Amino acid sequence: MTERIVSVEKDDCTSCNACASNLPRYFQMDEDDLSESHNNGQNLNRAIIPEEDWDAVQNEIDECPGECIHWTKK
């Protein structure tokens, strides 16, 4: 299985909560109401995304009003 990593640039987050609502398995809101990515609840501000969810995550990247969600390198 091929995987990719996604992360959130919190400084650009608009606190819209869309990513956390749409994909809670990869995104959550922190105590400051800013998005962060996670794996299994472990916050590393990066999430490993399996290939079957790439399109769903790409949609969140494309729809993010703050343009704060990005694919990153390992």
PDB file of N, H, CA, C and O in Angstrom:
ATOM      1  N   MET A   1       0.839  -1.176   0.000  1.00  0.00           N
ATOM      2  CA  MET A   1       0.000   0.000   0.000  1.00  0.00           C
ATOM      3  C   MET A   1       0.885   1.240   0.000  1.00  0.00           C
ATOM      4  O   MET A   1       1.843   1.334   0.768  1.00  0.00           O
ATOM      5  N   THR A   2       0.553   2.188  -0.870  1.00  0.00           N
ATOM      6  H   THR A   2      -0.225   2.111  -1.494  1.00  0.00           H
ATOM      7  CA  THR A   2       1.283   3.436  -0.948  1.00  0.00           C
ATOM      8  C   THR A   2       0.632   4.451  -0.020  1.00  0.00           C
ATOM      9  O   THR A   2      -0.593   4.505   0.094  1.00  0.00           O
ATOM     10  N   GLU A   3       1.459   5.254   0.640  1.00  0.00           N
ATOM     11  H   GLU A   3       2.453   5.211   0.547  1.00  0.00           H
ATOM     12  CA  GLU A   3       0.956   6.262   1.573  1.00  0.00           C
ATOM     13  C   GLU A   3       1.548   7.621   1.241  1.00  0.00           C
ATOM     14  O   GLU A   3       2.618   7.715   0.639  1.00  0.00           O
ATOM     15  N   ARG A   4       0.843   8.673   1.640  1.00  0.00           N
ATOM     16  H   ARG A   4      -0.025   8.597   2.129  1.00  0.00           H
ATOM     17  CA  ARG A   4       1.322  10.044   1.534  1.00  0.00           C
ATOM     18  C   ARG A   4       1.091  10.707   2.889  1.00  0.00           C
ATOM     19  O   ARG A   4       0.322  10.210   3.712  1.00  0.00           O
ATOM     20  N   ILE A   5       1.763  11.827   3.108  1.00  0.00           N
ATOM     21  H   ILE A   5       2.388  12.230   2.440  1.00  0.00           H
ATOM     22  CA  ILE A   5       1.649  12.550   4.376  1.00  0.00           C
ATOM     23  C   ILE A   5       1.017  13.911   4.122  1.00  0.00           C
ATOM     24  O   ILE A   5       1.365  14.610   3.171  1.00  0.00           O
ATOM     25  N   VAL A   6       0.081  14.269   4.992  1.00  0.00           N
ATOM     26  H   VAL A   6      -0.203  13.700   5.765  1.00  0.00           H
ATOM     27  CA  VAL A   6      -0.555  15.580   4.923  1.00  0.00           C
ATOM     28  C   VAL A   6      -0.298  16.313   6.237  1.00  0.00           C
ATOM     29  O   VAL A   6      -0.230  15.700   7.302  1.00  0.00           O
ATOM     30  N   SER A   7      -0.156  17.632   6.142  1.00  0.00           N
ATOM     31  H   SER A   7      -0.212  18.130   5.277  1.00  0.00           H
ATOM     32  CA  SER A   7       0.039  18.437   7.342  1.00  0.00           C
ATOM     33  C   SER A   7      -0.765  19.726   7.223  1.00  0.00           C
ATOM     34  O   SER A   7      -1.248  20.076   6.146  1.00  0.00           O
ATOM     35  N   VAL A   8      -0.901  20.423   8.346  1.00  0.00           N
ATOM     36  H   VAL A   8      -0.509  20.138   9.221  1.00  0.00           H
ATOM     37  CA  VAL A   8      -1.665  21.667   8.404  1.00  0.00           C
ATOM     38  C   VAL A   8      -0.746  22.789   8.868  1.00  0.00           C
ATOM     39  O   VAL A   8      -0.032  22.652   9.861  1.00  0.00           O
ATOM     40  N   GLU A   9      -0.773  23.886   8.147  1.00  0.00           N
ATOM     41  H   GLU A   9      -1.353  23.998   7.340  1.00  0.00           H
ATOM     42  CA  GLU A   9      -0.046  25.095   8.534  1.00  0.00           C
ATOM     43  C   GLU A   9      -1.007  25.911   9.402  1.00  0.00           C
ATOM     44  O   GLU A   9      -1.819  26.677   8.884  1.00  0.00           O
ATOM     45  N   LYS A  10      -0.911  25.744  10.721  1.00  0.00           N
ATOM     46  H   LYS A  10      -0.252  25.122  11.142  1.00  0.00           H
ATOM     47  CA  LYS A  10      -1.884  26.333  11.643  1.00  0.00           C
ATOM     48  C   LYS A  10      -1.991  27.850  11.532  1.00  0.00           C
ATOM     49  O   LYS A  10      -3.067  28.405  11.753  1.00  0.00           O
ATOM     50  N   ASP A  11      -0.907  28.524  11.197  1.00  0.00           N
ATOM     51  H   ASP A  11      -0.033  28.073  11.017  1.00  0.00           H
ATOM     52  CA  ASP A  11      -0.932  29.991  11.094  1.00  0.00           C
ATOM     53  C   ASP A  11      -1.899  30.475  10.018  1.00  0.00           C
ATOM     54  O   ASP A  11      -2.356  31.617  10.064  1.00  0.00           O
ATOM     55  N   ASP A  12      -2.213  29.615   9.051  1.00  0.00           N
ATOM     56  H   ASP A  12      -1.841  28.687   9.014  1.00  0.00           H
ATOM     57  CA  ASP A  12      -3.102  29.994   7.958  1.00  0.00           C
ATOM     58  C   ASP A  12      -4.527  29.474   8.140  1.00  0.00           C
ATOM     59  O   ASP A  12      -5.397  29.772   7.322  1.00  0.00           O
ATOM     60  N   CYS A  13      -4.776  28.707   9.192  1.00  0.00           N
ATOM     61  H   CYS A  13      -4.069  28.465   9.857  1.00  0.00           H
ATOM     62  CA  CYS A  13      -6.091  28.105   9.418  1.00  0.00           C
ATOM     63  C   CYS A  13      -7.119  29.180   9.756  1.00  0.00           C
ATOM     64  O   CYS A  13      -6.851  30.081  10.551  1.00  0.00           O
ATOM     65  N   THR A  14      -8.309  29.074   9.139  1.00  0.00           N
ATOM     66  H   THR A  14      -8.527  28.342   8.493  1.00  0.00           H
ATOM     67  CA  THR A  14      -9.402  30.026   9.384  1.00  0.00           C
ATOM     68  C   THR A  14     -10.412  29.497  10.401  1.00  0.00           C
ATOM     69  O   THR A  14     -11.427  30.146  10.654  1.00  0.00           O
ATOM     70  N   SER A  15     -10.153  28.343  10.978  1.00  0.00           N
ATOM     71  H   SER A  15      -9.328  27.816  10.773  1.00  0.00           H
ATOM     72  CA  SER A  15     -11.031  27.712  11.976  1.00  0.00           C
ATOM     73  C   SER A  15     -12.418  27.383  11.419  1.00  0.00           C
ATOM     74  O   SER A  15     -13.407  27.422  12.151  1.00  0.00           O
ATOM     75  N   CYS A  16     -12.490  27.062  10.133  1.00  0.00           N
ATOM     76  H   CYS A  16     -11.687  27.030   9.539  1.00  0.00           H
ATOM     77  CA  CYS A  16     -13.794  26.755   9.536  1.00  0.00           C
ATOM     78  C   CYS A  16     -14.319  25.388   9.981  1.00  0.00           C
ATOM     79  O   CYS A  16     -15.525  25.147   9.936  1.00  0.00           O
ATOM     80  N   ASN A  17     -13.429  24.497  10.406  1.00  0.00           N
ATOM     81  H   ASN A  17     -12.449  24.693  10.442  1.00  0.00           H
ATOM     82  CA  ASN A  17     -13.782  23.182  10.933  1.00  0.00           C
ATOM     83  C   ASN A  17     -14.213  22.179   9.857  1.00  0.00           C
ATOM     84  O   ASN A  17     -14.605  21.060  10.189  1.00  0.00           O
ATOM     85  N   ALA A  18     -14.148  22.556   8.580  1.00  0.00           N
ATOM     86  H   ALA A  18     -13.829  23.465   8.310  1.00  0.00           H
ATOM     87  CA  ALA A  18     -14.613  21.664   7.517  1.00  0.00           C
ATOM     88  C   ALA A  18     -13.798  20.376   7.452  1.00  0.00           C
ATOM     89  O   ALA A  18     -14.375  19.293   7.359  1.00  0.00           O
ATOM     90  N   CYS A  19     -12.491  20.470   7.499  1.00  0.00           N
ATOM     91  H   CYS A  19     -12.023  21.350   7.574  1.00  0.00           H
ATOM     92  CA  CYS A  19     -11.666  19.261   7.381  1.00  0.00           C
ATOM     93  C   CYS A  19     -11.913  18.308   8.547  1.00  0.00           C
ATOM     94  O   CYS A  19     -11.993  17.095   8.353  1.00  0.00           O
ATOM     95  N   ALA A  20     -12.034  18.849   9.747  1.00  0.00           N
ATOM     96  H   ALA A  20     -11.969  19.835   9.905  1.00  0.00           H
ATOM     97  CA  ALA A  20     -12.275  18.006  10.926  1.00  0.00           C
ATOM     98  C   ALA A  20     -13.662  17.377  10.872  1.00  0.00           C
ATOM     99  O   ALA A  20     -13.848  16.247  11.324  1.00  0.00           O
ATOM    100  N   SER A  21     -14.632  18.096  10.327  1.00  0.00           N
ATOM    101  H   SER A  21     -14.481  19.015   9.961  1.00  0.00           H
ATOM    102  CA  SER A  21     -15.981  17.547  10.196  1.00  0.00           C
ATOM    103  C   SER A  21     -16.046  16.481   9.107  1.00  0.00           C
ATOM    104  O   SER A  21     -16.700  15.452   9.277  1.00  0.00           O
ATOM    105  N   ASN A  22     -15.370  16.728   7.997  1.00  0.00           N
ATOM    106  H   ASN A  22     -14.839  17.564   7.859  1.00  0.00           H
ATOM    107  CA  ASN A  22     -15.430  15.820   6.853  1.00  0.00           C
ATOM    108  C   ASN A  22     -14.520  14.598   6.986  1.00  0.00           C
ATOM    109  O   ASN A  22     -14.878  13.509   6.538  1.00  0.00           O
ATOM    110  N   LEU A  23     -13.366  14.771   7.588  1.00  0.00           N
ATOM    111  H   LEU A  23     -13.075  15.656   7.951  1.00  0.00           H
ATOM    112  CA  LEU A  23     -12.392  13.677   7.717  1.00  0.00           C
ATOM    113  C   LEU A  23     -11.812  13.628   9.133  1.00  0.00           C
ATOM    114  O   LEU A  23     -10.620  13.873   9.313  1.00  0.00           O
ATOM    115  N   PRO A  24     -12.624  13.319  10.127  1.00  0.00           N
ATOM    116  CA  PRO A  24     -12.139  13.322  11.507  1.00  0.00           C
ATOM    117  C   PRO A  24     -11.057  12.268  11.784  1.00  0.00           C
ATOM    118  O   PRO A  24     -10.343  12.359  12.782  1.00  0.00           O
ATOM    119  N   ARG A  25     -10.939  11.287  10.915  1.00  0.00           N
ATOM    120  H   ARG A  25     -11.519  11.213  10.104  1.00  0.00           H
ATOM    121  CA  ARG A  25      -9.878  10.291  11.134  1.00  0.00           C
ATOM    122  C   ARG A  25      -8.491  10.866  10.849  1.00  0.00           C
ATOM    123  O   ARG A  25      -7.485  10.276  11.243  1.00  0.00           O
ATOM    124  N   TYR A  26      -8.428  12.027  10.158  1.00  0.00           N
ATOM    125  H   TYR A  26      -9.245  12.506   9.837  1.00  0.00           H
ATOM    126  CA  TYR A  26      -7.136  12.652   9.849  1.00  0.00           C
ATOM    127  C   TYR A  26      -6.991  14.078  10.375  1.00  0.00           C
ATOM    128  O   TYR A  26      -5.873  14.572  10.518  1.00  0.00           O
ATOM    129  N   PHE A  27      -8.120  14.748  10.667  1.00  0.00           N
ATOM    130  H   PHE A  27      -9.029  14.346  10.551  1.00  0.00           H
ATOM    131  CA  PHE A  27      -8.064  16.145  11.102  1.00  0.00           C
ATOM    132  C   PHE A  27      -8.885  16.334  12.368  1.00  0.00           C
ATOM    133  O   PHE A  27      -9.911  15.682  12.561  1.00  0.00           O
ATOM    134  N   GLN A  28      -8.423  17.227  13.223  1.00  0.00           N
ATOM    135  H   GLN A  28      -7.589  17.756  13.067  1.00  0.00           H
ATOM    136  CA  GLN A  28      -9.152  17.591  14.436  1.00  0.00           C
ATOM    137  C   GLN A  28      -8.842  19.048  14.736  1.00  0.00           C
ATOM    138  O   GLN A  28      -7.882  19.616  14.216  1.00  0.00           O
ATOM    139  N   MET A  29      -9.671  19.641  15.584  1.00  0.00           N
ATOM    140  H   MET A  29     -10.451  19.180  16.007  1.00  0.00           H
ATOM    141  CA  MET A  29      -9.439  21.023  15.994  1.00  0.00           C
ATOM    142  C   MET A  29      -8.711  21.006  17.337  1.00  0.00           C
ATOM    143  O   MET A  29      -9.053  20.221  18.221  1.00  0.00           O
ATOM    144  N   ASP A  30      -7.713  21.866  17.489  1.00  0.00           N
ATOM    145  H   ASP A  30      -7.434  22.504  16.771  1.00  0.00           H
ATOM    146  CA  ASP A  30      -6.952  21.901  18.736  1.00  0.00           C
ATOM    147  C   ASP A  30      -7.643  22.824  19.748  1.00  0.00           C
ATOM    148  O   ASP A  30      -8.740  23.319  19.490  1.00  0.00           O
ATOM    149  N   GLU A  31      -7.006  23.051  20.883  1.00  0.00           N
ATOM    150  H   GLU A  31      -6.115  22.649  21.093  1.00  0.00           H
ATOM    151  CA  GLU A  31      -7.590  23.863  21.952  1.00  0.00           C
ATOM    152  C   GLU A  31      -7.764  25.328  21.548  1.00  0.00           C
ATOM    153  O   GLU A  31      -8.526  26.054  22.186  1.00  0.00           O
ATOM    154  N   ASP A  32      -7.073  25.768  20.507  1.00  0.00           N
ATOM    155  H   ASP A  32      -6.454  25.179  19.988  1.00  0.00           H
ATOM    156  CA  ASP A  32      -7.210  27.136  19.998  1.00  0.00           C
ATOM    157  C   ASP A  32      -8.163  27.199  18.802  1.00  0.00           C
ATOM    158  O   ASP A  32      -8.240  28.222  18.123  1.00  0.00           O
ATOM    159  N   ASP A  33      -8.885  26.109  18.545  1.00  0.00           N
ATOM    160  H   ASP A  33      -8.823  25.277  19.097  1.00  0.00           H
ATOM    161  CA  ASP A  33      -9.831  25.993  17.437  1.00  0.00           C
ATOM    162  C   ASP A  33      -9.148  26.115  16.080  1.00  0.00           C
ATOM    163  O   ASP A  33      -9.704  26.678  15.137  1.00  0.00           O
ATOM    164  N   LEU A  34      -7.940  25.581  15.998  1.00  0.00           N
ATOM    165  H   LEU A  34      -7.488  25.123  16.764  1.00  0.00           H
ATOM    166  CA  LEU A  34      -7.201  25.519  14.742  1.00  0.00           C
ATOM    167  C   LEU A  34      -7.080  24.058  14.327  1.00  0.00           C
ATOM    168  O   LEU A  34      -6.951  23.168  15.167  1.00  0.00           O
ATOM    169  N   SER A  35      -7.124  23.830  13.036  1.00  0.00           N
ATOM    170  H   SER A  35      -7.229  24.553  12.353  1.00  0.00           H
ATOM    171  CA  SER A  35      -7.027  22.466  12.530  1.00  0.00           C
ATOM    172  C   SER A  35      -5.623  21.905  12.739  1.00  0.00           C
ATOM    173  O   SER A  35      -4.626  22.626  12.701  1.00  0.00           O
ATOM    174  N   GLU A  36      -5.583  20.607  12.958  1.00  0.00           N
ATOM    175  H   GLU A  36      -6.393  20.021  12.989  1.00  0.00           H
ATOM    176  CA  GLU A  36      -4.320  19.884  12.995  1.00  0.00           C
ATOM    177  C   GLU A  36      -4.577  18.494  12.441  1.00  0.00           C
ATOM    178  O   GLU A  36      -5.678  17.959  12.568  1.00  0.00           O
ATOM    179  N   SER A  37      -3.564  17.918  11.832  1.00  0.00           N
ATOM    180  H   SER A  37      -2.669  18.353  11.729  1.00  0.00           H
ATOM    181  CA  SER A  37      -3.698  16.566  11.316  1.00  0.00           C
ATOM    182  C   SER A  37      -3.172  15.592  12.355  1.00  0.00           C
ATOM    183  O   SER A  37      -2.318  15.934  13.173  1.00  0.00           O
ATOM    184  N   HIS A  38      -3.693  14.378  12.310  1.00  0.00           N
ATOM    185  H   HIS A  38      -4.387  14.100  11.646  1.00  0.00           H
ATOM    186  CA  HIS A  38      -3.314  13.381  13.306  1.00  0.00           C
ATOM    187  C   HIS A  38      -3.484  11.975  12.732  1.00  0.00           C
ATOM    188  O   HIS A  38      -4.164  11.780  11.724  1.00  0.00           O
ATOM    189  N   ASN A  39      -2.872  11.025  13.372  1.00  0.00           N
ATOM    190  H   ASN A  39      -2.320  11.182  14.190  1.00  0.00           H
ATOM    191  CA  ASN A  39      -3.071   9.606  13.086  1.00  0.00           C
ATOM    192  C   ASN A  39      -3.541   8.932  14.363  1.00  0.00           C
ATOM    193  O   ASN A  39      -2.841   8.925  15.375  1.00  0.00           O
ATOM    194  N   ASN A  40      -4.729   8.369  14.298  1.00  0.00           N
ATOM    195  H   ASN A  40      -5.298   8.374  13.475  1.00  0.00           H
ATOM    196  CA  ASN A  40      -5.286   7.636  15.431  1.00  0.00           C
ATOM    197  C   ASN A  40      -5.276   8.455  16.712  1.00  0.00           C
ATOM    198  O   ASN A  40      -4.997   7.929  17.789  1.00  0.00           O
ATOM    199  N   GLY A  41      -5.582   9.745  16.597  1.00  0.00           N
ATOM    200  H   GLY A  41      -5.809  10.173  15.722  1.00  0.00           H
ATOM    201  CA  GLY A  41      -5.643  10.609  17.766  1.00  0.00           C
ATOM    202  C   GLY A  41      -4.292  11.106  18.242  1.00  0.00           C
ATOM    203  O   GLY A  41      -4.227  11.981  19.105  1.00  0.00           O
ATOM    204  N   GLN A  42      -3.219  10.566  17.699  1.00  0.00           N
ATOM    205  H   GLN A  42      -3.272   9.855  16.998  1.00  0.00           H
ATOM    206  CA  GLN A  42      -1.882  11.021  18.089  1.00  0.00           C
ATOM    207  C   GLN A  42      -1.526  12.237  17.241  1.00  0.00           C
ATOM    208  O   GLN A  42      -1.340  12.126  16.029  1.00  0.00           O
ATOM    209  N   ASN A  43      -1.435  13.386  17.881  1.00  0.00           N
ATOM    210  H   ASN A  43      -1.586  13.476  18.865  1.00  0.00           H
ATOM    211  CA  ASN A  43      -1.167  14.620  17.161  1.00  0.00           C
ATOM    212  C   ASN A  43       0.318  14.778  16.897  1.00  0.00           C
ATOM    213  O   ASN A  43       1.111  14.977  17.817  1.00  0.00           O
ATOM    214  N   LEU A  44       0.675  14.689  15.646  1.00  0.00           N
ATOM    215  H   LEU A  44       0.030  14.528  14.899  1.00  0.00           H
ATOM    216  CA  LEU A  44       2.038  14.977  15.218  1.00  0.00           C
ATOM    217  C   LEU A  44       2.023  16.124  14.221  1.00  0.00           C
ATOM    218  O   LEU A  44       3.046  16.463  13.627  1.00  0.00           O
ATOM    219  N   ASN A  45       0.822  16.727  14.043  1.00  0.00           N
ATOM    220  H   ASN A  45      -0.010  16.451  14.526  1.00  0.00           H
ATOM    221  CA  ASN A  45       0.520  17.677  12.986  1.00  0.00           C
ATOM    222  C   ASN A  45       0.987  17.177  11.634  1.00  0.00           C
ATOM    223  O   ASN A  45       1.476  17.936  10.797  1.00  0.00           O
ATOM    224  N   ARG A  46       0.826  15.907  11.451  1.00  0.00           N
ATOM    225  H   ARG A  46       0.429  15.291  12.131  1.00  0.00           H
ATOM    226  CA  ARG A  46       1.013  15.250  10.164  1.00  0.00           C
ATOM    227  C   ARG A  46       0.260  13.943  10.231  1.00  0.00           C
ATOM    228  O   ARG A  46       0.198  13.300  11.279  1.00  0.00           O
ATOM    229  N   ALA A  47      -0.301  13.560   9.129  1.00  0.00           N
ATOM    230  H   ALA A  47      -0.251  14.082   8.277  1.00  0.00           H
ATOM    231  CA  ALA A  47      -1.069  12.321   9.083  1.00  0.00           C
ATOM    232  C   ALA A  47      -0.616  11.512   7.878  1.00  0.00           C
ATOM    233  O   ALA A  47      -0.405  12.053   6.792  1.00  0.00           O
ATOM    234  N   ILE A  48      -0.473  10.231   8.083  1.00  0.00           N
ATOM    235  H   ILE A  48      -0.645   9.792   8.965  1.00  0.00           H
ATOM    236  CA  ILE A  48      -0.148   9.321   6.990  1.00  0.00           C
ATOM    237  C   ILE A  48      -1.463   8.884   6.362  1.00  0.00           C
ATOM    238  O   ILE A  48      -2.321   8.308   7.032  1.00  0.00           O
ATOM    239  N   ILE A  49      -1.615   9.158   5.082  1.00  0.00           N
ATOM    240  H   ILE A  49      -0.918   9.625   4.537  1.00  0.00           H
ATOM    241  CA  ILE A  49      -2.862   8.916   4.377  1.00  0.00           C
ATOM    242  C   ILE A  49      -2.701   7.726   3.430  1.00  0.00           C
ATOM    243  O   ILE A  49      -1.853   7.760   2.538  1.00  0.00           O
ATOM    244  N   PRO A  50      -3.497   6.686   3.611  1.00  0.00           N
ATOM    245  CA  PRO A  50      -3.440   5.559   2.678  1.00  0.00           C
ATOM    246  C   PRO A  50      -4.010   5.964   1.314  1.00  0.00           C
ATOM    247  O   PRO A  50      -4.832   6.875   1.217  1.00  0.00           O
ATOM    248  N   GLU A  51      -3.572   5.289   0.293  1.00  0.00           N
ATOM    249  H   GLU A  51      -2.904   4.548   0.371  1.00  0.00           H
ATOM    250  CA  GLU A  51      -3.928   5.637  -1.080  1.00  0.00           C
ATOM    251  C   GLU A  51      -5.436   5.747  -1.313  1.00  0.00           C
ATOM    252  O   GLU A  51      -5.882   6.603  -2.078  1.00  0.00           O
ATOM    253  N   GLU A  52      -6.215   4.897  -0.667  1.00  0.00           N
ATOM    254  H   GLU A  52      -5.853   4.202  -0.046  1.00  0.00           H
ATOM    255  CA  GLU A  52      -7.662   4.932  -0.893  1.00  0.00           C
ATOM    256  C   GLU A  52      -8.321   6.230  -0.398  1.00  0.00           C
ATOM    257  O   GLU A  52      -9.464   6.507  -0.760  1.00  0.00           O
ATOM    258  N   ASP A  53      -7.625   7.023   0.416  1.00  0.00           N
ATOM    259  H   ASP A  53      -6.696   6.798   0.709  1.00  0.00           H
ATOM    260  CA  ASP A  53      -8.183   8.284   0.916  1.00  0.00           C
ATOM    261  C   ASP A  53      -7.529   9.521   0.299  1.00  0.00           C
ATOM    262  O   ASP A  53      -7.834  10.643   0.705  1.00  0.00           O
ATOM    263  N   TRP A  54      -6.648   9.335  -0.660  1.00  0.00           N
ATOM    264  H   TRP A  54      -6.400   8.424  -0.990  1.00  0.00           H
ATOM    265  CA  TRP A  54      -5.973  10.482  -1.269  1.00  0.00           C
ATOM    266  C   TRP A  54      -6.961  11.471  -1.884  1.00  0.00           C
ATOM    267  O   TRP A  54      -6.806  12.680  -1.713  1.00  0.00           O
ATOM    268  N   ASP A  55      -7.966  10.978  -2.591  1.00  0.00           N
ATOM    269  H   ASP A  55      -8.091   9.996  -2.730  1.00  0.00           H
ATOM    270  CA  ASP A  55      -8.921  11.880  -3.234  1.00  0.00           C
ATOM    271  C   ASP A  55      -9.708  12.687  -2.206  1.00  0.00           C
ATOM    272  O   ASP A  55      -9.942  13.881  -2.400  1.00  0.00           O
ATOM    273  N   ALA A  56     -10.112  12.048  -1.127  1.00  0.00           N
ATOM    274  H   ALA A  56      -9.922  11.079  -0.970  1.00  0.00           H
ATOM    275  CA  ALA A  56     -10.867  12.743  -0.082  1.00  0.00           C
ATOM    276  C   ALA A  56     -10.015  13.837   0.564  1.00  0.00           C
ATOM    277  O   ALA A  56     -10.502  14.941   0.808  1.00  0.00           O
ATOM    278  N   VAL A  57      -8.748  13.532   0.841  1.00  0.00           N
ATOM    279  H   VAL A  57      -8.353  12.635   0.643  1.00  0.00           H
ATOM    280  CA  VAL A  57      -7.856  14.531   1.429  1.00  0.00           C
ATOM    281  C   VAL A  57      -7.562  15.639   0.414  1.00  0.00           C
ATOM    282  O   VAL A  57      -7.514  16.816   0.771  1.00  0.00           O
ATOM    283  N   GLN A  58      -7.369  15.263  -0.837  1.00  0.00           N
ATOM    284  H   GLN A  58      -7.408  14.307  -1.127  1.00  0.00           H
ATOM    285  CA  GLN A  58      -7.130  16.284  -1.868  1.00  0.00           C
ATOM    286  C   GLN A  58      -8.311  17.235  -1.967  1.00  0.00           C
ATOM    287  O   GLN A  58      -8.127  18.433  -2.184  1.00  0.00           O
ATOM    288  N   ASN A  59      -9.517  16.713  -1.810  1.00  0.00           N
ATOM    289  H   ASN A  59      -9.666  15.740  -1.634  1.00  0.00           H
ATOM    290  CA  ASN A  59     -10.700  17.570  -1.819  1.00  0.00           C
ATOM    291  C   ASN A  59     -10.649  18.579  -0.673  1.00  0.00           C
ATOM    292  O   ASN A  59     -10.988  19.748  -0.860  1.00  0.00           O
ATOM    293  N   GLU A  60     -10.224  18.131   0.518  1.00  0.00           N
ATOM    294  H   GLU A  60      -9.948  17.182   0.670  1.00  0.00           H
ATOM    295  CA  GLU A  60     -10.096  19.067   1.650  1.00  0.00           C
ATOM    296  C   GLU A  60      -9.021  20.115   1.365  1.00  0.00           C
ATOM    297  O   GLU A  60      -9.189  21.285   1.708  1.00  0.00           O
ATOM    298  N   ILE A  61      -7.936  19.706   0.747  1.00  0.00           N
ATOM    299  H   ILE A  61      -7.800  18.756   0.468  1.00  0.00           H
ATOM    300  CA  ILE A  61      -6.877  20.656   0.365  1.00  0.00           C
ATOM    301  C   ILE A  61      -7.444  21.700  -0.596  1.00  0.00           C
ATOM    302  O   ILE A  61      -7.223  22.899  -0.428  1.00  0.00           O
ATOM    303  N   ASP A  62      -8.180  21.227  -1.606  1.00  0.00           N
ATOM    304  H   ASP A  62      -8.360  20.253  -1.743  1.00  0.00           H
ATOM    305  CA  ASP A  62      -8.723  22.125  -2.618  1.00  0.00           C
ATOM    306  C   ASP A  62      -9.783  23.064  -2.067  1.00  0.00           C
ATOM    307  O   ASP A  62      -9.898  24.201  -2.525  1.00  0.00           O
ATOM    308  N   GLU A  63     -10.560  22.606  -1.088  1.00  0.00           N
ATOM    309  H   GLU A  63     -10.467  21.683  -0.716  1.00  0.00           H
ATOM    310  CA  GLU A  63     -11.670  23.397  -0.554  1.00  0.00           C
ATOM    311  C   GLU A  63     -11.294  24.251   0.660  1.00  0.00           C
ATOM    312  O   GLU A  63     -12.104  25.065   1.103  1.00  0.00           O
ATOM    313  N   CYS A  64     -10.107  24.088   1.196  1.00  0.00           N
ATOM    314  H   CYS A  64      -9.449  23.427   0.835  1.00  0.00           H
ATOM    315  CA  CYS A  64      -9.704  24.802   2.412  1.00  0.00           C
ATOM    316  C   CYS A  64      -9.625  26.309   2.150  1.00  0.00           C
ATOM    317  O   CYS A  64      -8.841  26.747   1.308  1.00  0.00           O
ATOM    318  N   PRO A  65     -10.438  27.114   2.871  1.00  0.00           N
ATOM    319  CA  PRO A  65     -10.419  28.562   2.634  1.00  0.00           C
ATOM    320  C   PRO A  65      -9.106  29.222   3.048  1.00  0.00           C
ATOM    321  O   PRO A  65      -8.750  30.271   2.511  1.00  0.00           O
ATOM    322  N   GLY A  66      -8.388  28.630   3.983  1.00  0.00           N
ATOM    323  H   GLY A  66      -8.677  27.778   4.419  1.00  0.00           H
ATOM    324  CA  GLY A  66      -7.114  29.188   4.420  1.00  0.00           C
ATOM    325  C   GLY A  66      -5.927  28.646   3.652  1.00  0.00           C
ATOM    326  O   GLY A  66      -4.795  29.081   3.861  1.00  0.00           O
ATOM    327  N   GLU A  67      -6.184  27.689   2.756  1.00  0.00           N
ATOM    328  H   GLU A  67      -7.104  27.336   2.587  1.00  0.00           H
ATOM    329  CA  GLU A  67      -5.122  27.032   1.983  1.00  0.00           C
ATOM    330  C   GLU A  67      -3.996  26.551   2.898  1.00  0.00           C
ATOM    331  O   GLU A  67      -2.815  26.695   2.582  1.00  0.00           O
ATOM    332  N   CYS A  68      -4.386  25.975   4.037  1.00  0.00           N
ATOM    333  H   CYS A  68      -5.346  25.858   4.294  1.00  0.00           H
ATOM    334  CA  CYS A  68      -3.394  25.600   5.043  1.00  0.00           C
ATOM    335  C   CYS A  68      -3.074  24.102   5.080  1.00  0.00           C
ATOM    336  O   CYS A  68      -2.199  23.684   5.838  1.00  0.00           O
ATOM    337  N   ILE A  69      -3.764  23.290   4.276  1.00  0.00           N
ATOM    338  H   ILE A  69      -4.475  23.631   3.659  1.00  0.00           H
ATOM    339  CA  ILE A  69      -3.525  21.847   4.272  1.00  0.00           C
ATOM    340  C   ILE A  69      -2.650  21.520   3.071  1.00  0.00           C
ATOM    341  O   ILE A  69      -2.922  21.952   1.950  1.00  0.00           O
ATOM    342  N   HIS A  70      -1.581  20.742   3.323  1.00  0.00           N
ATOM    343  H   HIS A  70      -1.360  20.391   4.233  1.00  0.00           H
ATOM    344  CA  HIS A  70      -0.603  20.468   2.260  1.00  0.00           C
ATOM    345  C   HIS A  70      -0.103  19.030   2.323  1.00  0.00           C
ATOM    346  O   HIS A  70       0.020  18.442   3.397  1.00  0.00           O
ATOM    347  N   TRP A  71       0.183  18.481   1.150  1.00  0.00           N
ATOM    348  H   TRP A  71       0.083  18.958   0.277  1.00  0.00           H
ATOM    349  CA  TRP A  71       0.935  17.225   1.099  1.00  0.00           C
ATOM    350  C   TRP A  71       2.378  17.564   1.453  1.00  0.00           C
ATOM    351  O   TRP A  71       2.889  18.602   1.031  1.00  0.00           O
ATOM    352  N   THR A  72       3.036  16.710   2.216  1.00  0.00           N
ATOM    353  H   THR A  72       2.621  15.867   2.559  1.00  0.00           H
ATOM    354  CA  THR A  72       4.423  16.927   2.592  1.00  0.00           C
ATOM    355  C   THR A  72       5.235  15.676   2.284  1.00  0.00           C
ATOM    356  O   THR A  72       4.689  14.598   2.046  1.00  0.00           O
ATOM    357  N   LYS A  73       6.527  15.846   2.294  1.00  0.00           N
ATOM    358  H   LYS A  73       6.970  16.722   2.487  1.00  0.00           H
ATOM    359  CA  LYS A  73       7.417  14.703   2.089  1.00  0.00           C
ATOM    360  C   LYS A  73       7.702  14.045   3.416  1.00  0.00           C
ATOM    361  O   LYS A  73       7.629  14.681   4.468  1.00  0.00           O
ATOM    362  N   LYS A  74       8.027  12.767   3.362  1.00  0.00           N
ATOM    363  H   LYS A  74       8.086  12.251   2.508  1.00  0.00           H
ATOM    364  CA  LYS A  74       8.349  12.024   4.596  1.00  0.00           C
ATOM    365  C   LYS A  74       9.589  12.564   5.244  1.00  0.00           C
ATOM    366  O   LYS A  74      10.009  12.064   6.287  1.00  0.00           O
TER     367      LYS A  74
END
